Amino acid sequence: MVETTSVIFKENAPKDSPLKDARLVFLGPDEDGKLLEVMAIETDSGGLLVIHAQEIRDRYLDLLKGGL
C-alpha cells in the first residue's frame, strides 16, 4: 500500500493513547483499489512500525480526495 499512497502526513497521538509518538498517516488505494488508512510510528532505529491499518474512514476521505 505504501507504493500506492496518495497522501502522507503526521498526526498527533490521541490523548488517551498509550503510544504518545506522532503517527505517520498513509492514505491511498491498495493493489486491488480498496482505499486504506495505515498509521505508523518511527522507531529509534529509523524504521517504521505499523500500528493501525483499516479501510479508510470518512474523516480522511476529504484529505484523500485533495491528494489524488
N, C-alpha and C positions, 0 to 999 in steps of 0.2 A: 504494500500500500504506500510505503514511503516514496517509491519511484513515481507514483501517480498522484502525489499530493498536490493540491491546488493552492492551499493556504497553510502557512505555518506562523504561529505567534506564541508569545509567552503569556501565561495566565497565572496569577497568584493562587496559592493553595486555598481551598475553603477554610474558613476559621475553625471548623470542627475536625479538620483532617489531622491524623497523627503524623503525616508527612508534610512538613512545612515548606519544602522546596517548591519554587515556582515550576510550573509544568510547561513543557513544550507541547502545543496542541497542533496536530496534523489533521487537516480536513481534506477529503477527496474520495474519489472512487477506488474501489479495489479492482483487481483484474477482471472481475465479472460485471463491473459497473455499479455495484452497490455502494452508496455513499456511507462513509465511515468517519468516525472521530476516534483518534488514537492520541493518548496522552502519555508522555514520558518525562522522567526527571533525569538530569545529568548526573552521572556518577563521579566520584572523586578521581577515577582513572580516565575521565574524558569520554566515556561511553554513554549510552542511553539505556535506561531501564524503563520498559513499558509497564505502566501501572493501570491502564484503562484502555479498553477498545470495545466499541459497540457501533451499531447502526446510528447514523447521525441523528441528534435530537433537534427539535425545532429551534432551540435557542442559537444554534450555529448555522442554520440554513442561510440566513441573510449574509453572513460573513463569507460563506462558501460561494454564493451567487456573485458576490463582488470580486472574487478571485478567479472565477472561471473565464 
